[in-house]
């Protein structure tokens, strides 16, 4: 069996901060452009949290 990449993970930080490790063997079948809504300036961070529920994309890119 061939081993893949190895990473070091701080398990205390992972559990304490309720973080998750996600991965995919073969990439995503959904084009990235379909997931990204629209870029917003950093000052609109609060509004960006509403974007997924308002059908403007699953992810919002915040720009400086």
LUMLUMDREN-2810 file (N, C-alpha, C; in Angstrom, 1 decimal):
<atoms>
<atom><aa>X</aa><ch>A</ch><at>N</at><xx>0.9</xx><yy>-1.2</yy><zz>0.0</zz></atom>
<atom><aa>X</aa><ch>A</ch><at>CA</at><xx>0.0</xx><yy>0.0</yy><zz>0.0</zz></atom>
<atom><aa>X</aa><ch>A</ch><at>C</at><xx>0.9</xx><yy>1.2</yy><zz>0.0</zz></atom>
<atom><aa>X</aa><ch>A</ch><at>N</at><xx>0.6</xx><yy>2.2</yy><zz>-0.9</zz></atom>
<atom><aa>X</aa><ch>A</ch><at>CA</at><xx>1.4</xx><yy>3.4</yy><zz>-1.0</zz></atom>
<atom><aa>X</aa><ch>A</ch><at>C</at><xx>0.8</xx><yy>4.4</yy><zz>0.0</zz></atom>
<atom><aa>X</aa><ch>A</ch><at>N</at><xx>1.7</xx><yy>5.1</yy><zz>0.7</zz></atom>
<atom><aa>X</aa><ch>A</ch><at>CA</at><xx>1.2</xx><yy>6.1</yy><zz>1.7</zz></atom>
<atom><aa>X</aa><ch>A</ch><at>C</at><xx>1.2</xx><yy>7.5</yy><zz>1.0</zz></atom>
<atom><aa>X</aa><ch>A</ch><at>N</at><xx>0.2</xx><yy>8.2</yy><zz>1.4</zz></atom>
<atom><aa>X</aa><ch>A</ch><at>CA</at><xx>0.1</xx><yy>9.6</yy><zz>0.8</zz></atom>
<atom><aa>X</aa><ch>A</ch><at>C</at><xx>0.8</xx><yy>10.6</yy><zz>1.6</zz></atom>
<atom><aa>X</aa><ch>A</ch><at>N</at><xx>0.5</xx><yy>11.9</yy><zz>1.4</zz></atom>
<atom><aa>X</aa><ch>A</ch><at>CA</at><xx>1.2</xx><yy>12.9</yy><zz>2.2</zz></atom>
<atom><aa>X</aa><ch>A</ch><at>C</at><xx>0.9</xx><yy>12.8</yy><zz>3.7</zz></atom>
<atom><aa>X</aa><ch>A</ch><at>N</at><xx>1.8</xx><yy>13.2</yy><zz>4.5</zz></atom>
<atom><aa>X</aa><ch>A</ch><at>CA</at><xx>1.7</xx><yy>13.1</yy><zz>5.9</zz></atom>
<atom><aa>X</aa><ch>A</ch><at>C</at><xx>1.7</xx><yy>14.6</yy><zz>6.5</zz></atom>
<atom><aa>X</aa><ch>A</ch><at>N</at><xx>0.8</xx><yy>14.9</yy><zz>7.4</zz></atom>
<atom><aa>X</aa><ch>A</ch><at>CA</at><xx>0.8</xx><yy>16.2</yy><zz>8.0</zz></atom>
<atom><aa>X</aa><ch>A</ch><at>C</at><xx>0.8</xx><yy>16.0</yy><zz>9.5</zz></atom>
<atom><aa>X</aa><ch>A</ch><at>N</at><xx>1.3</xx><yy>17.0</yy><zz>10.2</zz></atom>
<atom><aa>X</aa><ch>A</ch><at>CA</at><xx>1.2</xx><yy>17.1</yy><zz>11.7</zz></atom>
<atom><aa>X</aa><ch>A</ch><at>C</at><xx>0.0</xx><yy>17.9</yy><zz>12.1</zz></atom>
<atom><aa>X</aa><ch>A</ch><at>N</at><xx>-0.7</xx><yy>17.3</yy><zz>13.0</zz></atom>
<atom><aa>X</aa><ch>A</ch><at>CA</at><xx>-2.0</xx><yy>18.0</yy><zz>13.5</zz></atom>
<atom><aa>X</aa><ch>A</ch><at>C</at><xx>-1.9</xx><yy>18.1</yy><zz>15.0</zz></atom>
<atom><aa>X</aa><ch>A</ch><at>N</at><xx>-2.2</xx><yy>19.3</yy><zz>15.5</zz></atom>
<atom><aa>X</aa><ch>A</ch><at>CA</at><xx>-2.3</xx><yy>19.5</yy><zz>16.9</zz></atom>
<atom><aa>X</aa><ch>A</ch><at>C</at><xx>-3.7</xx><yy>19.0</yy><zz>17.4</zz></atom>
<atom><aa>X</aa><ch>A</ch><at>N</at><xx>-3.8</xx><yy>17.8</yy><zz>17.9</zz></atom>
<atom><aa>X</aa><ch>A</ch><at>CA</at><xx>-5.1</xx><yy>17.2</yy><zz>18.3</zz></atom>
<atom><aa>X</aa><ch>A</ch><at>C</at><xx>-5.9</xx><yy>18.0</yy><zz>19.3</zz></atom>
<atom><aa>X</aa><ch>A</ch><at>N</at><xx>-5.1</xx><yy>18.6</yy><zz>20.3</zz></atom>
<atom><aa>X</aa><ch>A</ch><at>CA</at><xx>-5.8</xx><yy>19.4</yy><zz>21.3</zz></atom>
<atom><aa>X</aa><ch>A</ch><at>C</at><xx>-6.5</xx><yy>20.6</yy><zz>20.6</zz></atom>
<atom><aa>X</aa><ch>A</ch><at>N</at><xx>-5.8</xx><yy>21.3</yy><zz>19.7</zz></atom>
<atom><aa>X</aa><ch>A</ch><at>CA</at><xx>-6.4</xx><yy>22.4</yy><zz>19.0</zz></atom>
<atom><aa>X</aa><ch>A</ch><at>C</at><xx>-7.6</xx><yy>22.0</yy><zz>18.2</zz></atom>
<atom><aa>X</aa><ch>A</ch><at>N</at><xx>-7.4</xx><yy>20.9</yy><zz>17.5</zz></atom>
<atom><aa>X</aa><ch>A</ch><at>CA</at><xx>-8.5</xx><yy>20.3</yy><zz>16.7</zz></atom>
<atom><aa>X</aa><ch>A</ch><at>C</at><xx>-9.7</xx><yy>20.1</yy><zz>17.5</zz></atom>
<atom><aa>X</aa><ch>A</ch><at>N</at><xx>-9.6</xx><yy>19.4</yy><zz>18.6</zz></atom>
<atom><aa>X</aa><ch>A</ch><at>CA</at><xx>-10.8</xx><yy>19.1</yy><zz>19.4</zz></atom>
<atom><aa>X</aa><ch>A</ch><at>C</at><xx>-11.3</xx><yy>20.4</yy><zz>20.2</zz></atom>
<atom><aa>X</aa><ch>A</ch><at>N</at><xx>-10.4</xx><yy>21.2</yy><zz>20.7</zz></atom>
<atom><aa>X</aa><ch>A</ch><at>CA</at><xx>-10.8</xx><yy>22.3</yy><zz>21.5</zz></atom>
<atom><aa>X</aa><ch>A</ch><at>C</at><xx>-11.5</xx><yy>23.4</yy><zz>20.7</zz></atom>
<atom><aa>X</aa><ch>A</ch><at>N</at><xx>-11.1</xx><yy>23.6</yy><zz>19.5</zz></atom>
<atom><aa>X</aa><ch>A</ch><at>CA</at><xx>-11.7</xx><yy>24.6</yy><zz>18.6</zz></atom>
<atom><aa>X</aa><ch>A</ch><at>C</at><xx>-12.8</xx><yy>24.0</yy><zz>17.7</zz></atom>
<atom><aa>X</aa><ch>A</ch><at>N</at><xx>-13.1</xx><yy>22.7</yy><zz>17.9</zz></atom>
<atom><aa>X</aa><ch>A</ch><at>CA</at><xx>-14.1</xx><yy>22.0</yy><zz>17.0</zz></atom>
<atom><aa>X</aa><ch>A</ch><at>C</at><xx>-13.8</xx><yy>22.2</yy><zz>15.6</zz></atom>
<atom><aa>X</aa><ch>A</ch><at>N</at><xx>-12.6</xx><yy>22.0</yy><zz>15.2</zz></atom>
<atom><aa>X</aa><ch>A</ch><at>CA</at><xx>-12.1</xx><yy>22.0</yy><zz>13.8</zz></atom>
<atom><aa>X</aa><ch>A</ch><at>C</at><xx>-12.4</xx><yy>20.7</yy><zz>13.2</zz></atom>
<atom><aa>X</aa><ch>A</ch><at>N</at><xx>-12.4</xx><yy>20.6</yy><zz>11.9</zz></atom>
<atom><aa>X</aa><ch>A</ch><at>CA</at><xx>-12.6</xx><yy>19.4</yy><zz>11.1</zz></atom>
<atom><aa>X</aa><ch>A</ch><at>C</at><xx>-11.5</xx><yy>19.3</yy><zz>10.0</zz></atom>
<atom><aa>X</aa><ch>A</ch><at>N</at><xx>-11.2</xx><yy>18.1</yy><zz>9.7</zz></atom>
<atom><aa>X</aa><ch>A</ch><at>CA</at><xx>-10.3</xx><yy>17.8</yy><zz>8.6</zz></atom>
<atom><aa>X</aa><ch>A</ch><at>C</at><xx>-11.1</xx><yy>17.2</yy><zz>7.5</zz></atom>
<atom><aa>X</aa><ch>A</ch><at>N</at><xx>-11.1</xx><yy>17.8</yy><zz>6.4</zz></atom>
<atom><aa>X</aa><ch>A</ch><at>CA</at><xx>-11.9</xx><yy>17.4</yy><zz>5.2</zz></atom>
<atom><aa>X</aa><ch>A</ch><at>C</at><xx>-11.0</xx><yy>17.1</yy><zz>4.1</zz></atom>
<atom><aa>X</aa><ch>A</ch><at>N</at><xx>-11.3</xx><yy>16.2</yy><zz>3.3</zz></atom>
<atom><aa>X</aa><ch>A</ch><at>CA</at><xx>-10.5</xx><yy>15.9</yy><zz>2.1</zz></atom>
<atom><aa>X</aa><ch>A</ch><at>C</at><xx>-11.3</xx><yy>15.2</yy><zz>1.0</zz></atom>
<atom><aa>X</aa><ch>A</ch><at>N</at><xx>-10.6</xx><yy>15.1</yy><zz>-0.1</zz></atom>
<atom><aa>X</aa><ch>A</ch><at>CA</at><xx>-11.3</xx><yy>14.5</yy><zz>-1.3</zz></atom>
<atom><aa>X</aa><ch>A</ch><at>C</at><xx>-10.2</xx><yy>13.8</yy><zz>-2.1</zz></atom>
<atom><aa>X</aa><ch>A</ch><at>N</at><xx>-10.3</xx><yy>12.6</yy><zz>-2.5</zz></atom>
<atom><aa>X</aa><ch>A</ch><at>CA</at><xx>-9.3</xx><yy>11.9</yy><zz>-3.2</zz></atom>
<atom><aa>X</aa><ch>A</ch><at>C</at><xx>-9.1</xx><yy>12.4</yy><zz>-4.7</zz></atom>
<atom><aa>X</aa><ch>A</ch><at>N</at><xx>-10.2</xx><yy>12.8</yy><zz>-5.3</zz></atom>
<atom><aa>X</aa><ch>A</ch><at>CA</at><xx>-10.1</xx><yy>13.1</yy><zz>-6.7</zz></atom>
<atom><aa>X</aa><ch>A</ch><at>C</at><xx>-10.6</xx><yy>14.5</yy><zz>-7.1</zz></atom>
<atom><aa>X</aa><ch>A</ch><at>N</at><xx>-10.6</xx><yy>15.4</yy><zz>-6.1</zz></atom>
<atom><aa>X</aa><ch>A</ch><at>CA</at><xx>-11.1</xx><yy>16.8</yy><zz>-6.4</zz></atom>
<atom><aa>X</aa><ch>A</ch><at>C</at><xx>-12.6</xx><yy>16.8</yy><zz>-6.3</zz></atom>
<atom><aa>X</aa><ch>A</ch><at>N</at><xx>-13.1</xx><yy>18.0</yy><zz>-6.7</zz></atom>
<atom><aa>X</aa><ch>A</ch><at>CA</at><xx>-14.6</xx><yy>18.2</yy><zz>-6.6</zz></atom>
<atom><aa>X</aa><ch>A</ch><at>C</at><xx>-15.2</xx><yy>18.1</yy><zz>-8.0</zz></atom>
<atom><aa>X</aa><ch>A</ch><at>N</at><xx>-16.4</xx><yy>17.6</yy><zz>-8.0</zz></atom>
<atom><aa>X</aa><ch>A</ch><at>CA</at><xx>-17.1</xx><yy>17.5</yy><zz>-9.2</zz></atom>
<atom><aa>X</aa><ch>A</ch><at>C</at><xx>-17.9</xx><yy>18.7</yy><zz>-9.5</zz></atom>
<atom><aa>X</aa><ch>A</ch><at>N</at><xx>-17.9</xx><yy>19.7</yy><zz>-8.6</zz></atom>
<atom><aa>X</aa><ch>A</ch><at>CA</at><xx>-18.6</xx><yy>20.9</yy><zz>-8.7</zz></atom>
<atom><aa>X</aa><ch>A</ch><at>C</at><xx>-17.6</xx><yy>22.0</yy><zz>-9.1</zz></atom>
<atom><aa>X</aa><ch>A</ch><at>N</at><xx>-17.8</xx><yy>22.7</yy><zz>-10.2</zz></atom>
<atom><aa>X</aa><ch>A</ch><at>CA</at><xx>-16.9</xx><yy>23.8</yy><zz>-10.5</zz></atom>
<atom><aa>X</aa><ch>A</ch><at>C</at><xx>-16.8</xx><yy>24.9</yy><zz>-9.5</zz></atom>
<atom><aa>X</aa><ch>A</ch><at>N</at><xx>-15.6</xx><yy>25.3</yy><zz>-9.2</zz></atom>
<atom><aa>X</aa><ch>A</ch><at>CA</at><xx>-15.4</xx><yy>26.3</yy><zz>-8.1</zz></atom>
<atom><aa>X</aa><ch>A</ch><at>C</at><xx>-16.2</xx><yy>27.6</yy><zz>-8.3</zz></atom>
<atom><aa>X</aa><ch>A</ch><at>N</at><xx>-16.4</xx><yy>28.0</yy><zz>-9.6</zz></atom>
<atom><aa>X</aa><ch>A</ch><at>CA</at><xx>-17.1</xx><yy>29.2</yy><zz>-9.9</zz></atom>
<atom><aa>X</aa><ch>A</ch><at>C</at><xx>-18.6</xx><yy>29.1</yy><zz>-9.4</zz></atom>
<atom><aa>X</aa><ch>A</ch><at>N</at><xx>-19.1</xx><yy>27.8</yy><zz>-9.4</zz></atom>
<atom><aa>X</aa><ch>A</ch><at>CA</at><xx>-20.5</xx><yy>27.7</yy><zz>-8.9</zz></atom>
<atom><aa>X</aa><ch>A</ch><at>C</at><xx>-20.6</xx><yy>27.8</yy><zz>-7.4</zz></atom>
<atom><aa>X</aa><ch>A</ch><at>N</at><xx>-19.5</xx><yy>27.6</yy><zz>-6.7</zz></atom>
<atom><aa>X</aa><ch>A</ch><at>CA</at><xx>-19.6</xx><yy>27.7</yy><zz>-5.2</zz></atom>
<atom><aa>X</aa><ch>A</ch><at>C</at><xx>-19.4</xx><yy>29.1</yy><zz>-4.7</zz></atom>
<atom><aa>X</aa><ch>A</ch><at>N</at><xx>-18.6</xx><yy>29.9</yy><zz>-5.5</zz></atom>
<atom><aa>X</aa><ch>A</ch><at>CA</at><xx>-18.3</xx><yy>31.3</yy><zz>-5.0</zz></atom>
<atom><aa>X</aa><ch>A</ch><at>C</at><xx>-19.4</xx><yy>32.2</yy><zz>-5.4</zz></atom>
<atom><aa>X</aa><ch>A</ch><at>N</at><xx>-19.9</xx><yy>33.0</yy><zz>-4.5</zz></atom>
<atom><aa>X</aa><ch>A</ch><at>CA</at><xx>-20.9</xx><yy>34.0</yy><zz>-4.8</zz></atom>
<atom><aa>X</aa><ch>A</ch><at>C</at><xx>-20.3</xx><yy>35.2</yy><zz>-5.4</zz></atom>
<atom><aa>X</aa><ch>A</ch><at>N</at><xx>-19.9</xx><yy>36.2</yy><zz>-4.7</zz></atom>
<atom><aa>X</aa><ch>A</ch><at>CA</at><xx>-19.3</xx><yy>37.4</yy><zz>-5.2</zz></atom>
<atom><aa>X</aa><ch>A</ch><at>C</at><xx>-18.2</xx><yy>37.9</yy><zz>-4.2</zz></atom>
<atom><aa>X</aa><ch>A</ch><at>N</at><xx>-17.2</xx><yy>38.5</yy><zz>-4.7</zz></atom>
<atom><aa>X</aa><ch>A</ch><at>CA</at><xx>-16.3</xx><yy>39.1</yy><zz>-3.7</zz></atom>
<atom><aa>X</aa><ch>A</ch><at>C</at><xx>-16.9</xx><yy>40.3</yy><zz>-3.0</zz></atom>
<atom><aa>X</aa><ch>A</ch><at>N</at><xx>-16.6</xx><yy>40.5</yy><zz>-1.8</zz></atom>
<atom><aa>X</aa><ch>A</ch><at>CA</at><xx>-17.0</xx><yy>41.6</yy><zz>-1.0</zz></atom>
<atom><aa>X</aa><ch>A</ch><at>C</at><xx>-15.8</xx><yy>42.2</yy><zz>-0.3</zz></atom>
<atom><aa>X</aa><ch>A</ch><at>N</at><xx>-15.9</xx><yy>43.5</yy><zz>-0.1</zz></atom>
<atom><aa>X</aa><ch>A</ch><at>CA</at><xx>-14.8</xx><yy>44.2</yy><zz>0.7</zz></atom>
<atom><aa>X</aa><ch>A</ch><at>C</at><xx>-14.9</xx><yy>43.7</yy><zz>2.2</zz></atom>
<atom><aa>X</aa><ch>A</ch><at>N</at><xx>-13.8</xx><yy>43.7</yy><zz>2.8</zz></atom>
<atom><aa>X</aa><ch>A</ch><at>CA</at><xx>-13.7</xx><yy>43.3</yy><zz>4.2</zz></atom>
<atom><aa>X</aa><ch>A</ch><at>C</at><xx>-14.7</xx><yy>43.9</yy><zz>5.1</zz></atom>
<atom><aa>X</aa><ch>A</ch><at>N</at><xx>-15.0</xx><yy>45.2</yy><zz>4.8</zz></atom>
<atom><aa>X</aa><ch>A</ch><at>CA</at><xx>-15.9</xx><yy>45.9</yy><zz>5.7</zz></atom>
<atom><aa>X</aa><ch>A</ch><at>C</at><xx>-17.4</xx><yy>45.4</yy><zz>5.6</zz></atom>
<atom><aa>X</aa><ch>A</ch><at>N</at><xx>-17.6</xx><yy>44.5</yy><zz>4.6</zz></atom>
<atom><aa>X</aa><ch>A</ch><at>CA</at><xx>-18.9</xx><yy>43.9</yy><zz>4.5</zz></atom>
<atom><aa>X</aa><ch>A</ch><at>C</at><xx>-19.0</xx><yy>42.4</yy><zz>5.0</zz></atom>
<atom><aa>X</aa><ch>A</ch><at>N</at><xx>-18.1</xx><yy>42.1</yy><zz>6.0</zz></atom>
<atom><aa>X</aa><ch>A</ch><at>CA</at><xx>-18.0</xx><yy>40.8</yy><zz>6.5</zz></atom>
<atom><aa>X</aa><ch>A</ch><at>C</at><xx>-19.3</xx><yy>40.3</yy><zz>7.1</zz></atom>
<atom><aa>X</aa><ch>A</ch><at>N</at><xx>-20.0</xx><yy>41.2</yy><zz>7.8</zz></atom>
<atom><aa>X</aa><ch>A</ch><at>CA</at><xx>-21.3</xx><yy>40.8</yy><zz>8.4</zz></atom>
<atom><aa>X</aa><ch>A</ch><at>C</at><xx>-22.3</xx><yy>40.4</yy><zz>7.4</zz></atom>
<atom><aa>X</aa><ch>A</ch><at>N</at><xx>-22.4</xx><yy>41.1</yy><zz>6.3</zz></atom>
<atom><aa>X</aa><ch>A</ch><at>CA</at><xx>-23.3</xx><yy>40.8</yy><zz>5.2</zz></atom>
<atom><aa>X</aa><ch>A</ch><at>C</at><xx>-22.9</xx><yy>39.5</yy><zz>4.5</zz></atom>
<atom><aa>X</aa><ch>A</ch><at>N</at><xx>-21.6</xx><yy>39.2</yy><zz>4.5</zz></atom>
<atom><aa>X</aa><ch>A</ch><at>CA</at><xx>-21.1</xx><yy>38.0</yy><zz>3.8</zz></atom>
<atom><aa>X</aa><ch>A</ch><at>C</at><xx>-21.7</xx><yy>36.7</yy><zz>4.5</zz></atom>
<atom><aa>X</aa><ch>A</ch><at>N</at><xx>-21.9</xx><yy>36.8</yy><zz>5.8</zz></atom>
<atom><aa>X</aa><ch>A</ch><at>CA</at><xx>-22.5</xx><yy>35.6</yy><zz>6.5</zz></atom>
<atom><aa>X</aa><ch>A</ch><at>C</at><xx>-23.9</xx><yy>35.3</yy><zz>6.0</zz></atom>
<atom><aa>X</aa><ch>A</ch><at>N</at><xx>-24.6</xx><yy>36.3</yy><zz>5.5</zz></atom>
<atom><aa>X</aa><ch>A</ch><at>CA</at><xx>-26.0</xx><yy>36.1</yy><zz>5.0</zz></atom>
<atom><aa>X</aa><ch>A</ch><at>C</at><xx>-26.0</xx><yy>35.5</yy><zz>3.5</zz></atom>
<atom><aa>X</aa><ch>A</ch><at>N</at><xx>-24.9</xx><yy>35.6</yy><zz>2.8</zz></atom>
<atom><aa>X</aa><ch>A</ch><at>CA</at><xx>-24.8</xx><yy>35.2</yy><zz>1.4</zz></atom>
<atom><aa>X</aa><ch>A</ch><at>C</at><xx>-25.3</xx><yy>33.8</yy><zz>1.2</zz></atom>
<atom><aa>X</aa><ch>A</ch><at>N</at><xx>-24.8</xx><yy>32.8</yy><zz>1.9</zz></atom>
<atom><aa>X</aa><ch>A</ch><at>CA</at><xx>-25.2</xx><yy>31.4</yy><zz>1.6</zz></atom>
<atom><aa>X</aa><ch>A</ch><at>C</at><xx>-26.8</xx><yy>31.2</yy><zz>1.7</zz></atom>
<atom><aa>X</aa><ch>A</ch><at>N</at><xx>-27.4</xx><yy>31.9</yy><zz>2.6</zz></atom>
<atom><aa>X</aa><ch>A</ch><at>CA</at><xx>-28.9</xx><yy>31.7</yy><zz>2.7</zz></atom>
<atom><aa>X</aa><ch>A</ch><at>C</at><xx>-29.7</xx><yy>32.6</yy><zz>1.8</zz></atom>
<atom><aa>X</aa><ch>A</ch><at>N</at><xx>-29.0</xx><yy>33.5</yy><zz>1.1</zz></atom>
<atom><aa>X</aa><ch>A</ch><at>CA</at><xx>-29.7</xx><yy>34.4</yy><zz>0.2</zz></atom>
<atom><aa>X</aa><ch>A</ch><at>C</at><xx>-29.4</xx><yy>34.0</yy><zz>-1.3</zz></atom>
<atom><aa>X</aa><ch>A</ch><at>N</at><xx>-28.9</xx><yy>32.8</yy><zz>-1.5</zz></atom>
<atom><aa>X</aa><ch>A</ch><at>CA</at><xx>-28.7</xx><yy>32.2</yy><zz>-2.9</zz></atom>
<atom><aa>X</aa><ch>A</ch><at>C</at><xx>-27.7</xx><yy>33.0</yy><zz>-3.7</zz></atom>
<atom><aa>X</aa><ch>A</ch><at>N</at><xx>-26.7</xx><yy>33.6</yy><zz>-3.0</zz></atom>
<atom><aa>X</aa><ch>A</ch><at>CA</at><xx>-25.7</xx><yy>34.3</yy><zz>-3.8</zz></atom>
<atom><aa>X</aa><ch>A</ch><at>C</at><xx>-24.4</xx><yy>33.5</yy><zz>-3.8</zz></atom>
<atom><aa>X</aa><ch>A</ch><at>N</at><xx>-24.4</xx><yy>32.3</yy><zz>-3.5</zz></atom>
<atom><aa>X</aa><ch>A</ch><at>CA</at><xx>-23.3</xx><yy>31.4</yy><zz>-3.6</zz></atom>
<atom><aa>X</aa><ch>A</ch><at>C</at><xx>-23.0</xx><yy>30.8</yy><zz>-2.2</zz></atom>
<atom><aa>X</aa><ch>A</ch><at>N</at><xx>-22.3</xx><yy>29.7</yy><zz>-2.2</zz></atom>
<atom><aa>X</aa><ch>A</ch><at>CA</at><xx>-22.0</xx><yy>29.0</yy><zz>-1.0</zz></atom>
<atom><aa>X</aa><ch>A</ch><at>C</at><xx>-20.8</xx><yy>29.7</yy><zz>-0.2</zz></atom>
<atom><aa>X</aa><ch>A</ch><at>N</at><xx>-19.9</xx><yy>30.3</yy><zz>-0.9</zz></atom>
<atom><aa>X</aa><ch>A</ch><at>CA</at><xx>-18.8</xx><yy>31.0</yy><zz>-0.3</zz></atom>
<atom><aa>X</aa><ch>A</ch><at>C</at><xx>-18.7</xx><yy>32.4</yy><zz>-0.9</zz></atom>
<atom><aa>X</aa><ch>A</ch><at>N</at><xx>-18.2</xx><yy>33.3</yy><zz>0.0</zz></atom>
<atom><aa>X</aa><ch>A</ch><at>CA</at><xx>-18.0</xx><yy>34.6</yy><zz>-0.4</zz></atom>
<atom><aa>X</aa><ch>A</ch><at>C</at><xx>-16.5</xx><yy>34.9</yy><zz>-0.1</zz></atom>
<atom><aa>X</aa><ch>A</ch><at>N</at><xx>-15.9</xx><yy>35.6</yy><zz>-1.1</zz></atom>
<atom><aa>X</aa><ch>A</ch><at>CA</at><xx>-14.5</xx><yy>36.0</yy><zz>-1.0</zz></atom>
<atom><aa>X</aa><ch>A</ch><at>C</at><xx>-14.4</xx><yy>37.4</yy><zz>-0.4</zz></atom>
<atom><aa>X</aa><ch>A</ch><at>N</at><xx>-13.7</xx><yy>37.5</yy><zz>0.7</zz></atom>
<atom><aa>X</aa><ch>A</ch><at>CA</at><xx>-13.5</xx><yy>38.9</yy><zz>1.3</zz></atom>
<atom><aa>X</aa><ch>A</ch><at>C</at><xx>-12.2</xx><yy>39.4</yy><zz>0.8</zz></atom>
<atom><aa>X</aa><ch>A</ch><at>N</at><xx>-12.2</xx><yy>40.7</yy><zz>0.3</zz></atom>
<atom><aa>X</aa><ch>A</ch><at>CA</at><xx>-11.0</xx><yy>41.3</yy><zz>-0.2</zz></atom>
<atom><aa>X</aa><ch>A</ch><at>C</at><xx>-10.7</xx><yy>42.5</yy><zz>0.7</zz></atom>
<atom><aa>X</aa><ch>A</ch><at>N</at><xx>-9.4</xx><yy>42.8</yy><zz>0.8</zz></atom>
<atom><aa>X</aa><ch>A</ch><at>CA</at><xx>-9.0</xx><yy>44.0</yy><zz>1.7</zz></atom>
<atom><aa>X</aa><ch>A</ch><at>C</at><xx>-9.5</xx><yy>45.3</yy><zz>1.2</zz></atom>
</atoms>
